[in-house]
Amino acid sequence: MPGEWSTAAQNFFSDMLGRDELPPYEHTWRTTFETEWIEGCFGSTDEYYEMERVAYWLASSRDEDTLMVPVYDMANHSNDPNKLNTLSYKPDKAGDSFRLVASKKILPGEQIYNSYNRCNQCSDVDAKDCETYSFWRTPDLFVRFGFVEDYPQNWEFDPTTDDHNDDSSDDDSSDDDDREFDVCLQREEGTGEVVALWGEDDEEDLPDGQDIQWLGMHYKRLQKIQDDKETLEKELVRGEGVDDNGENKMTRGEWESIWKYHEALVQAINTAILSSNIEEDSDDSEDSGDDSRDEL
């Protein structure tokens, strides 16, 4: 998970995200061990620090609302209707049971899939009928479990320039700053095309021209990082068999994980732009020249 990566990997990931411009925001992954364990639970800062750090991330990637539930946590995640074959019922009070119920026939040897975020903002499950309290978006799953989920995906973007910190005060907030918007991505059966679905309940929650221009700026920045990938790899990735724990190098696994997220993020932004039906500002379009966005 990003929170347990090397310093080099965390720095590069932060740069890729525009230094807290794009999700996942740093307060959700970069400082959680220190704030939740060291400060919140009075964890060790001495010789036990490294052991507690490993234990923290191991437990947080396996727990269910701070509880360890053997066997239940072995089911992998998917919201793909062709794969998802169980429903999980989590307890809403102490003493109740966890239940994992088959939602379709499961053949011997077949992989068991459970949804880690079935009640997310893009879900078609009515809130009153939702049997679980898992509402994480796609970036949240990457932070907590270390993988990029398959489609359908749920992304939220926030073009505001304010610090994305849960502890920030709302006293100085205004309606103009409340510009977050959700985009739901799904892969069309038959064509395999990734399409974006926008909420229809409140047009104020949809991106406007300024938001799309902001997405376009980040799309071009991420494409530039992609163009420099080979050079960056030589600079940032440890050589095979090299025992280098310096802050300037990351492991091959960290590098590959970052690029898997980069691919998903670029796809999400590109699909959102193409499906928004909103033109970017003419000045920006003129400056872009031949650097137009083709569907990935």
C-alpha positions in Angstrom: 0.0 0.0 0.0 1.2 3.6 -0.6 1.5 4.2 3.1 4.2 1.6 3.6 6.2 2.4 0.5 9.7 3.7 0.5 10.3 7.4 0.7 11.3 7.5 -3.0 8.1 5.8 -4.0 6.0 8.1 -1.9 7.6 11.2 -3.2 7.2 10.1 -6.8 3.6 9.1 -6.3 2.9 12.5 -4.7 4.5 14.2 -7.6 2.4 12.2 -10.0 -0.7 13.3 -8.2 0.2 16.9 -8.5 1.2 17.3 -4.8 -2.3 16.6 -3.4 -4.2 17.8 -6.5 -5.6 14.4 -7.4 -6.8 11.4 -5.4 -5.9 9.7 -3.2 -5.1 12.7 -1.1 -2.1 12.5 1.2 -3.9 12.6 4.5 -5.5 9.3 3.6 -2.2 7.4 3.0 1.0 9.3 3.8 0.6 10.2 7.4 -2.0 7.7 8.6 0.4 5.5 10.5 1.8 8.4 12.5 -1.6 10.0 13.2 -3.6 6.8 13.9 -1.0 4.7 15.6 1.9 6.8 16.9 -0.3 9.7 18.0 -3.7 8.1 18.4 -2.6 4.8 20.1 0.7 6.0 21.6 2.7 3.7 19.4 6.5 3.2 19.8 9.0 5.5 18.2 12.0 3.5 19.4 13.3 0.0 18.4 9.8 -1.3 18.0 8.8 1.3 15.5 9.5 -0.8 12.4 7.7 -3.9 13.7 4.7 -1.9 14.7 4.6 -0.2 11.3 4.5 -3.5 9.5 1.9 -4.8 11.8 -0.2 -1.7 11.4 -0.4 -2.0 7.6 -0.9 -5.7 7.7 -3.8 -5.4 10.1 -5.4 -2.4 8.3 -5.4 -4.2 5.0 -7.2 -7.2 6.6 -9.5 -5.8 9.2 -13.2 -5.2 9.0 -14.0 -2.0 10.9 -11.1 -2.8 13.3 -12.1 -6.4 13.6 -10.1 -9.4 12.3 -12.4 -11.9 10.7 -10.6 -15.1 9.6 -11.8 -16.8 6.4 -14.1 -13.9 5.7 -11.2 -11.8 4.7 -10.0 -14.3 2.1 -12.6 -13.3 -0.5 -11.2 -11.1 -3.2 -12.9 -7.9 -4.4 -15.0 -7.3 -7.5 -18.1 -5.3 -8.5 -18.2 -6.9 -11.9 -21.6 -8.5 -12.1 -20.1 -11.4 -14.0 -17.7 -12.1 -11.2 -19.4 -11.0 -7.9 -21.0 -14.1 -6.4 -21.6 -13.2 -2.8 -23.2 -10.6 -0.5 -21.6 -9.7 2.8 -23.8 -8.7 5.7 -21.7 -6.8 8.3 -23.0 -6.3 11.9 -24.4 -3.0 12.9 -23.9 -3.6 16.6 -21.8 -5.6 18.9 -22.7 -9.2 19.2 -24.2 -9.5 15.7 -22.6 -11.9 13.2 -20.8 -11.4 9.9 -22.5 -13.3 7.1 -21.2 -14.1 3.6 -24.0 -15.4 1.4 -23.8 -16.8 -2.1 -25.7 -14.5 -4.6 -25.5 -17.1 -7.4 -24.5 -20.7 -7.9 -20.8 -21.2 -7.1 -19.1 -24.2 -8.7 -16.4 -26.2 -7.0 -13.1 -24.5 -7.4 -14.6 -21.2 -8.5 -13.1 -18.0 -7.1 -15.3 -16.4 -4.4 -15.7 -12.7 -4.9 -17.0 -10.2 -2.4 -17.5 -6.4 -2.9 -15.4 -4.2 -0.7 -17.4 -1.1 -1.6 -20.8 -2.2 -2.9 -22.5 0.8 -1.4 -20.3 3.4 -3.1 -21.6 6.6 -4.7 -22.0 4.9 -8.1 -23.8 1.8 -6.7 -27.3 1.0 -7.9 -28.1 -0.4 -4.4 -30.7 1.6 -2.6 -29.2 2.9 0.7 -32.0 1.3 2.8 -31.3 -2.1 1.2 -27.6 -1.9 1.5 -26.3 -4.8 3.5 -22.8 -3.4 4.0 -21.3 -0.1 5.0 -18.5 -0.2 2.5 -18.5 3.0 0.4 -14.9 3.4 -0.6 -14.1 4.8 -4.0 -11.5 3.4 -6.4 -8.6 5.5 -5.0 -9.5 4.5 -1.4 -9.2 0.8 -2.3 -5.8 1.4 -3.7 -4.7 3.1 -0.5 -6.2 0.5 1.8 -5.5 -2.7 -0.2 -2.9 -1.8 -2.8 -4.8 -2.7 -6.0 -6.7 -0.9 -8.7 -10.2 -2.4 -8.9 -11.6 -3.5 -12.2 -14.6 -1.8 -13.7 -17.0 -0.5 -12.6 -15.0 2.2 -10.8 -16.0 5.3 -8.8 -13.8 8.5 -8.8 -14.2 11.8 -7.1 -12.2 14.9 -8.3 -11.9 18.1 -6.4 -10.6 21.1 -8.5 -10.4 23.4 -5.5 -7.0 24.6 -4.4 -7.7 24.1 -0.7 -5.8 21.6 1.4 -7.5 18.2 1.2 -7.3 17.7 4.9 -10.2 16.4 7.0 -9.2 18.7 9.8 -9.4 21.9 7.7 -12.0 24.4 8.9 -15.2 25.1 7.0 -15.5 28.6 8.4 -14.1 30.2 5.3 -15.7 27.9 2.8 -18.0 29.1 0.0 -20.2 27.6 -2.6 -17.6 28.4 -5.2 -15.2 26.1 -3.4 -17.6 23.2 -3.3 -16.7 21.8 -6.7 -16.2 18.1 -6.1 -17.8 15.8 -8.7 -18.1 12.1 -9.0 -17.6 10.1 -12.2 -18.7 6.5 -12.5 -16.9 4.3 -15.0 -18.1 1.1 -16.4 -17.0 -1.2 -19.3 -19.7 -1.8 -21.9 -20.4 -5.4 -22.6 -19.8 -6.4 -26.2 -17.6 -3.4 -27.2 -15.4 -3.3 -24.1 -15.5 0.5 -24.2 -15.1 2.4 -21.0 -17.8 4.9 -20.5 -18.5 7.5 -17.9 -21.9 7.8 -16.1 -22.8 11.1 -14.5 -25.4 11.6 -11.7 -28.7 13.1 -12.9 -30.1 14.2 -9.5 -28.3 17.5 -9.2 -26.8 19.3 -12.1 -24.7 21.4 -9.7 -22.7 18.3 -8.9 -21.7 17.9 -12.6 -18.3 19.3 -13.8 -18.4 22.7 -15.6 -16.1 24.1 -18.2 -13.6 25.2 -15.6 -13.5 21.7 -14.1 -12.9 20.1 -17.5 -10.1 22.5 -18.2 -8.6 21.5 -14.9 -8.9 17.8 -15.8 -7.3 18.6 -19.2 -4.3 20.3 -17.5 -3.7 17.2 -15.3 -4.2 14.9 -18.3 -1.4 16.6 -20.2 0.8 16.6 -17.1 0.3 12.9 -16.6 1.0 12.2 -20.2 4.3 14.1 -19.9 5.2 11.8 -17.0 4.4 8.8 -19.2 6.7 10.2 -21.9 9.5 10.4 -19.4 8.9 6.9 -17.9 12.0 5.2 -19.3 14.3 8.0 -17.9 12.5 8.1 -14.6 12.8 4.3 -14.2 16.6 4.5 -14.6 16.7 7.2 -12.0 14.3 5.9 -9.4 14.2 2.1 -9.5 16.7 -0.1 -7.7 18.7 -2.5 -9.8 18.0 -6.2 -9.6 19.7 -7.8 -6.6 20.9 -4.4 -5.4 20.5 -3.9 -1.6 19.9 -0.2 -1.6 17.8 1.2 1.1 18.6 4.8 0.3 15.8 7.3 0.0 16.4 8.0 -3.7 15.4 4.5 -5.0 12.2 2.4 -4.9 11.6 -1.3 -5.4 10.4 -2.7 -8.7 7.1 -3.7 -7.1 6.4 -0.1 -5.9 7.2 1.2 -9.4 4.8 -1.2 -11.1 2.1 -0.5 -8.6 2.4 3.3 -9.2 2.1 2.8 -12.9 -1.0 0.6 -12.6 -2.6 3.5 -10.7 -1.3 6.0 -13.3 -3.0 4.0 -16.1 -6.3 3.9 -14.2 -6.2 7.6 -13.3 -5.4 8.7 -16.9 -8.2 6.5 -18.2 -10.6 8.0 -15.7 -9.7 11.6 -16.5 -9.7 11.0 -20.3 -13.1 9.3 -20.2 -14.6 12.0 -18.0 -13.4 14.7 -20.4 -14.6 12.9 -23.5 -18.0 12.2 -22.1 -18.6 15.6 -20.5 -19.8 17.2 -23.7 -18.2 20.5 -22.4 -15.7 22.3 -24.5 -12.6 23.6 -22.8 -11.9 27.3 -22.9 -11.0 28.3 -26.5 -7.7 29.8 -25.4 -6.6 26.6 -23.9 -7.7 24.6 -27.0 -5.7 26.9 -29.2 -2.6 26.4 -27.0 -2.9 22.7 -27.1 -2.1 22.4 -30.8 -1.9 18.8 -31.9 -1.9 17.6 -28.3 -5.6 16.6 -28.5 -6.9 13.8 -26.3 -7.9 10.7 -28.1 -9.8 8.0 -26.3 -7.4 5.5 -24.7 
